[in-house]
Amino acid sequence: MSNEPVALDHALSTFDALWSPRVITQVNDYDVRVAKVEGEHVWHVHEHTDEFFLVLRGELDIALRDADGERHVTLPRGSVFTVPRGTEHKPSAPDGAAILMFEPTGTLSVGDRHEDVPSHVDVTPGHAL
Amino acid sequence: MSNEPVALDHALSTFDALWSPRVITQVNDYDVRVAKVEGEHVWHVHEHTDEFFLVLRGELDIALRDADGERHVTLPRGSVFTVPRGTEHKPSAPDGAAILMFEPTGTLSVGDRHEDVPSHVDVTPGHAL
């Protein structure tokens, strides 16, 4: 991976696939990934890592199940949220969104446990840009 | 730290200090920080960690010294760059900028080695929002 600045708009223009993250740079043993999303992802959990979301375009909803039951958070463009490790979550974006994520390199898009994965969700640790 | 979404515009509206990062969320043992910057930071190096920059407003310049000599990269709004560990660097923003950073919790704003720190640069591992 060359070490030059990456324009997020350009990175997002290089692919169309939904729910299929691209690695735009690495920070130590973490990836910075961007993804285009629309519709629903799947309930899943990362047992060993938190997962950071920044909404670049559109609006992202994240449903969460934790000790207090089920809730959801809404992230408009320009907002951030960290899903704590061990928390079942399901991102969705009825009207589409583009997001940036931080997570350890190798983290699977569907976590360590997940419901059945429909064909529109890419099971991946992230693709090269 | 409560676990609710954080709007970056709101976070940036809560402080005016320049070169004085605020921690907006944590991801495992990493901080996500935002800062307002204008003018020049100092030459410094993080010996043990990469440092990620995302430009939220304005334009950031980062001067770099590595094995190939000195160069600089320009990051317009909406672009990202990772300074590799061990690379001397000096951020600057003649016209002002707002940036988001991702680095291990505890990482000092002036790194492990740095030139004399002028009064306009805050030596900090990041303040609470």
Interface residues (C-beta under 8 A of the other chain):
Chain A: N3 E4 P5 V6 A7 L8 D9 I24 T25 Q26 V27 N28 Y30 V32 T49 D50 E51 F52 L54 V73 T74 L75 P76 G78 S79 V80 F81 T82 P84 R85 L100 F102 E103 P104
Chain B: N3 E4 P5 V6 A7 L8 D9 I24 T25 Q26 V27 N28 Y30 V32 T49 D50 E51 F52 L54 V73 T74 L75 P76 G78 S79 V80 F81 T82 P84 R85 L100 F102 E103 P104
